[in-house]
Amino acid sequence: KKMFKTLFPEVYALLNRIKKKDSTLLPRMLQQIESYIMLQVVAKRLKKEHPKVPIFTIHDSILTTASNQLLVEKIMQEEISRLEKITGIKTKISRQHFLKVKFPETFGFTGSHCIPVAQITFS
């Protein structure tokens, strides 16, 4: 905290001002920015350029089928690269996999199936 204050006094003062008024404001603002990028930029571009690709959004994540994960990551990386050029802040993408759903235990169907889904998140 002290080092940050020394290195970035103006930013530190701004963040302190925001936190004094409402300690939850800054995290909520950052979540809104992430959601905007995912919903209004990445998801809209995917739907426009690849309308048949199934996507589902959860906060700052996009879920898609495993066969489409590279496409989603590519578009996400392109949009994040645009943002990095504007802000100068490096961002990373992470990927989680949800691979197996058991039927009927999960949904009441018979048989066992694998539903490959990738969740791609940026932070």
C-alpha positions, -999 to 999 in steps of 0.1 A, spaced: 0 0 0 28 24 9 48 16 -22 17 21 -44 11 54 -28 47 64 -34 47 52 -70 12 64 -80 2 93 -57 -25 107 -79 -41 73 -85 -39 65 -48 -56 98 -39 -84 91 -65 -90 56 -52 -90 68 -16 -116 94 -25 -138 68 -41 -134 44 -12 -142 71 14 -175 78 -2 -185 42 -7 -161 12 -2 -181 -9 -26 -182 16 -54 -148 8 -70 -153 -30 -72 -188 -25 -86 -174 0 -112 -148 -26 -123 -174 -53 -125 -196 -31 -147 -167 -24 -170 -159 -62 -173 -196 -70 -180 -198 -42 -206 -168 -55 -224 -181 -91 -224 -218 -84 -232 -217 -53 -253 -185 -58 -272 -174 -95 -273 -208 -112 -272 -223 -88 -297 -194 -92 -321 -197 -130 -318 -235 -129 -325 -230 -106 -354 -200 -124 -371 -209 -160 -360 -247 -162 -353 -248 -200 -351 -221 -202 -324 -238 -210 -291 -227 -186 -263 -239 -180 -228 -227 -152 -206 -221 -152 -169 -207 -119 -155 -173 -115 -172 -173 -149 -188 -185 -165 -220 -195 -201 -221 -194 -220 -254 -190 -255 -268 -155 -269 -268 -155 -269 -306 -160 -231 -306 -136 -221 -277 -107 -211 -300 -129 -188 -320 -144 -172 -289 -109 -168 -274 -96 -153 -306 -123 -126 -307 -120 -120 -270 -82 -115 -274 -87 -91 -303 -111 -70 -283 -89 -71 -252 -59 -61 -273 -78 -31 -285 -86 -22 -248 -49 -27 -238 -38 -3 -265 -61 24 -251 -54 18 -214 -19 5 -215 -30 -22 -190 -22 -59 -197 -51 -83 -194 -51 -121 -193 -76 -146 -204 -83 -178 -185 -101 -209 -195 -121 -235 -174 -137 -266 -187 -169 -282 -177 -166 -316 -193 -190 -342 -179 -226 -342 -170 -241 -375 -158 -276 -384 -168 -301 -391 -152 -286 -378 -120 -281 -343 -133 -312 -337 -155 -334 -368 -152 -325 -383 -186 -312 -417 -192 -277 -426 -204 -243 -409 -199 -232 -380 -220 -203 -356 -222 -211 -320 -229 -178 -301 -237 -182 -265 -226 -155 -239 -222 -158 -209 -199 -135 -181 -210 -129 -152 -186 -107 -122 -187 -91 -106 -156 
